[in-house]
Each structure stands twice: as structure tokens, then as C-alpha cells.
Amino acid sequence: MGPTPTPVSSLSSSSSRGMNTYKGKKLFTPGPLCTSPAVKQAMLVDLGSRGKQFMACTTYVRQSLLEIAQVNPEDYTAVLLQGSGTYCVEAVLQTTSPRQGAKVLVLVNGAYGQRMGKMCKHAGLEMTLLEFPEDQPIHVPTVERLLASGERWTTVSIVHCETSSGVVNPVEVVGHLVRLHQPQAALIVDAMSSFGAIPVDIDGAGIDYLVSSANKCLEGVPGFSFAICRKQHLLSCQGNCRVLSLDLVDQYITFESTGQFRFTPPTHTIVAFSTALRQYQASGGLQARAERYKENRAILVEGMKQLGFKQLVAEKDSGFIITSFLVPKHEKFDFKELYSKLSDKGQVIYPGKATKAECIRVGNIGHLFPEDMRHLLTCMEEVLRDMGLPIPLP
Ligand SMILES: Cc1ncc(COP(=O)(O)O)c(C=O)c1O
């Protein structure tokens, strides 16, 4: 269920002239996420996609992403792609799969891993889905047994933070095992909700493609996604992609030769992202972002515990991006009512995405601060009491 923006009850005179009629909310969700006033402000400019200003902005964004990824620009490149994160995951799967003989191993412990499997199915790619329980990280010895079995895959893919539960997978350990047992395979990491806050040694772990998007930990607005790609591998994929718009090699070659996107770029989103990147660096980069998110989550988890909520995932396996709380077993608990009453107070949470356990999810990434988490908890308590639920919950 996606939250619908609530039009401000009465249209103001400015709204009748076509101005914004929507009232912003605090988004405790896996995306879209809250952005800073400066990021929103940055979009108030129309730039031509072939103009010097916009091309310089694109170059700055691509270079900055490599710096954040801590990879050598000699070996890696950042390829931007129009569309949400799913588009870029699909583009990487398509681009790395040869037209003949492709075989993809997908490691799955949640909805986003399942989605990669679905992408392979849509593309008619042969695949192996290795599934694990959704409340735990993938089981490394089981993965290693399969990798060492003698079977060969052209691509291995894994999600870093499974945002459907909050579990963080040991992608670097898996990376080393893939390089050891499947040296020929492209290794893809979907780091959508973790890039910029949870560090990954991309080159050291043998990762060929790491995917994320503008509106996650780097706090831009939605509209494009990107892959940090090992150049040598990317260039070996020419001619693979069956979908023109998802062809990452073509996109890369065009960026390099013209400095431009192939098709209409989300100019406002890219400009906003360059502001988000400057704010990210000025506020202390990855370490500072991780600290803020950790603090946000600590406040959330403690407050939710006091209200009586229990977590789906053991603390040792939870990252600090998003938390799944089990739905309390009480006849008066109704997620839709909770969601809508919280939303009326300007607080947006999310339904669970775990398939086997009923949950609610609360994220703490985006332009959110400790005081926002405290305010959410106050609102949560008010709404639960209003619904007639006992505190602490049973
Ligand atoms: C790990 C992961 N992969 C993929 C996606 C899909 O991204 P999008 O919704 O931007 O298409 C998400 C979205 O939250 C995600 O968290």
C-alpha cells in the first residue's frame, strides 16, 4: 500500500495558480524518503540536458559516487540510469547475461531477492534460486557448498540489506567465496537501501556491480538509480542486453563519449542529487550518516520496546536501516487504522513485506533525526491508546 499525499483541505489562492497543494509528511519508510529543504530547493531550475551546466553536474555525480564507493576510477565506473532502483537491478541482470548460456544464481532471503528471481523469469534466463528464511541472513556454509559443487553460473546476485525485513547479508564473505569457486561469474550486489551508510569493500570482495538509487541513504529525490560497475566486466557484456533502455554498456559508452544520457534525463533529480551529495560530504560522509541512522534506530527500537512491540529479526542480524516489528496479537490492532491515524498526524510508516510473519516496518533513513524518531513514538503511543489498545501491548 503506497501512501497517498493528502491535499491540504482547502485550496489556497496560490494553489489555484498551480502551486503545490500537498502537505509534506515525515516518511519512516524504505522510500520515497524525506529530503532536506536544500535538496528540494535545488530542483527549482530548468536545465537543458545537453547544456554545459547539466553535463558538469552529471560528471560530478558520477565521480562522487565512485568516491563514496571507495573504488579506483581506473577500475570502476558509475553508470546512472533513469528510473527507480528496480530498473537498475534489472539492467545489471540483463546486461551481465549473455544471450546464449546465461545462468543466474540468486541468493534469496526476502522480497527483494525474490524480485531478482522474478526478473530472471521474465527475461527467460535460466536460474537457480537458493532460498533462506526471511528473518535471518543467508547461510554462508550452504552457499559455499553450492558454489563449490562444480556447477557454473554466469552471474551470482545477492541483496545487501534486505529492506523487506531489515536483515543485513554478509556480502563481502559471499564475494570472496564467489571469486574462489566461480571466478568467471559476474557478482551483483543490490545495495539499494544501504549504500552510503553501510560500508562494503567492493573491489576487495570481488564485487562487479553494486546497485543503489538516488532516494535512499544519499537522500536525493527519487528518479534515477545507479550501478558501480567494474569496467573490464562491463565492457565484456556488449551485445548482451535484450532491452535497449536497460543496456548499461550502451549507457556507459554514451556517458563517456558525450557526457550525456542516451534518453531524456531526470534533470531536476540529478541537480537535487548533486546538492544531496554536497550535504552528505559536508556533514561527515558515510561515518556521520551511519551514526545518525544508528542513533535514530536506537531511539526507535527502545521506544517501540516500551510500547510492547517485538522485532522480527534478532538484534545481531538487524542492520540500522529499517526495522520490522511483529503485529501485536490483539483484536483491536488494525494496521490500516494505525497507518491512517499516524498519517493524519504527519507520520508515515509502512506495512510489513515479510511473507511468513505479519509485521509493520519503520525506517529511519532519509532526512530524519533523533527528534523525529521521538515524535513518531509519541504519535504512535497516542494512536495506539486512541485505538483502545493497552500499553504496553500484550
Ligand atoms: C534492497 C532493495 N532492492 C530493490 C528495491 C527496489 O527499489 P525501487 O523501489 O526504487 O524500485 C528496494 C526498494 O526499497 C530495496 O530496498
The ligand as a MOL file (V3000), in Angstrom:
LIG
                    3D

  0  0  0     0  0            999 V3000
M  V30 BEGIN CTAB
M  V30 COUNTS 16 16 0 0 0
M  V30 BEGIN ATOM
M  V30 1 C 17.0760 -3.8640 -1.3730 0
M  V30 2 C 16.1440 -3.2320 -2.3490 0
M  V30 3 N 16.1840 -3.6310 -3.6310 0
M  V30 4 C 15.3840 -3.1040 -4.5510 0
M  V30 5 C 14.4840 -2.1170 -4.2270 0
M  V30 6 C 13.6030 -1.5600 -5.2830 0
M  V30 7 O 13.8560 -0.2040 -5.4620 0
M  V30 8 P 12.7400 0.7460 -6.1200 0
M  V30 9 O 11.5240 0.6430 -5.2440 0
M  V30 10 O 13.4100 2.0810 -6.0660 0
M  V30 11 O 12.4940 0.2500 -7.4790 0
M  V30 12 C 14.3990 -1.6700 -2.9050 0
M  V30 13 C 13.4400 -0.6310 -2.5130 0
M  V30 14 O 13.3040 -0.2530 -1.3800 0
M  V30 15 C 15.2500 -2.2380 -1.9460 0
M  V30 16 O 15.2210 -1.8350 -0.6750 0
M  V30 END ATOM
M  V30 BEGIN BOND
M  V30 1 1 1 2
M  V30 2 1 2 3
M  V30 3 2 2 15
M  V30 4 2 3 4
M  V30 5 1 4 5
M  V30 6 1 5 6
M  V30 7 2 5 12
M  V30 8 1 6 7
M  V30 9 1 7 8
M  V30 10 2 8 9
M  V30 11 1 8 10
M  V30 12 1 8 11
M  V30 13 1 12 13
M  V30 14 1 12 15
M  V30 15 2 13 14
M  V30 16 1 15 16
M  V30 END BOND
M  V30 END CTAB
M  END
